[in-house]
Amino acid sequence: MNSILSELITRLSNKLSSSSLIAMGVLFLVVFICAAVAYRRTVEHRSLRDFFDFAFPAEIIWHPSARADFLFWITKRAIMPFLLIPAGVTFVFGVGYVTHQAIAALLPVETPILQGPAGPVTTLIFTITMLLAYDISYYLYHVAQHRYPFLWELHKVHHSAEVMVGVTKDRVHPLDDLMNRAWDGVIPGICFGIWSIFALNLVELTVFGINVYILRNILMMDFVRHTHLKISFGPLNHVILCPHWHQLHHSVNPRHYDKNFGLLFSFWDRIFGTQAVPHPDEDFRFGLMDRDAADYQSLFGLWILPLKKMWKHMTRFFRKLFGNASTQSRPNS
């Protein structure tokens, strides 16, 4: 048991230290390349000044929604700098530990089955299965956010952005972030727990010292997909969700509602019938169609309003639940 706990603590430390300056540099390089590609495809007569006007259009940068994005990003980083990522990793390894103990108690096998460091094939398969576990976990939670009203009230914070400025990717209520990470502990945690039965010293692949999850974030272009840059991956769109397809997810057009829920992989949407393919260079209008949509362009609207609305849904649900229970238990007169 002590060896399992030690391994969980070691993996937690590795996760928390995985962010690096190299990854940050690669991320900004990807953003610059995407802006240059989109500019070249869109503009015929080019100049350096015109490129910066294209990459940072004034009507987007100075939009009230963009100002709300920047203020929300700053306050969120100031108030909750260390909570969310450690919480997510803790949930995964907590569920993994419980899963390991349950399987070890049921199966008469000595754990771990594979002694010594994991080989390259084992490491590769472990990495792929964990990436798939995280991705299907996100897909399912994202669908639930759109389906259940009390979750939607939190998720509306993200969809309330009327323009996309990169940091819109972090326009997510902290409670929504925390609940997402708690849910992420279930499927990836069970997957990790099963793997720990076979090998203890498991680590995900790294490329040039960069953790595979950082590479995943770079590949899915989370920053770019929350901009006005319509980047497509061509034939790879059927495997990797490109920025343009995710931008459709934010569209207020009813034809685009509840489409393209994926995080990295696009095939979950194809499998479950939630995929929508935009026309090349199709433009979208972003935001909410609610009557109080303008209320979400302030710090109060992004921090407090979702909690108030979520609380109303929950009290209404419990009032209805306990009201029905008291009615059923009341004796007939």
Secondary structure, 3 states (H helix, E strand, C coil): CHHHHHHHHHHHHHHHCCCCHHHHHHHHHHHHHHHHHHHHHHCCCCCHHHHHHHHCCHHHHCCHHHHHHHHHHHHHHHHCCCCHHHHHHHHHHHHHHHHHHHHHHHCCCCCCCECCCCCHHHHHHHHHHHHHHHHHHHHHHHHHHHHCHHHHHHHHHHHCCCCCCCHHHHCCCHHHHHHHHHHHCCHHHHHHHHHHHHECCCCCCEECCEEHHHHHHHHHCCCHHHCCCCCCCHHHHHCECCHHHHHHHCECCHHHCCCCCCCCECHHHHHHCCCCCCCCCCCCCECCCCCCHHHHCCHHHHHCHHHHHHHHHHHHHHHHHHHHHHHHHCCCC
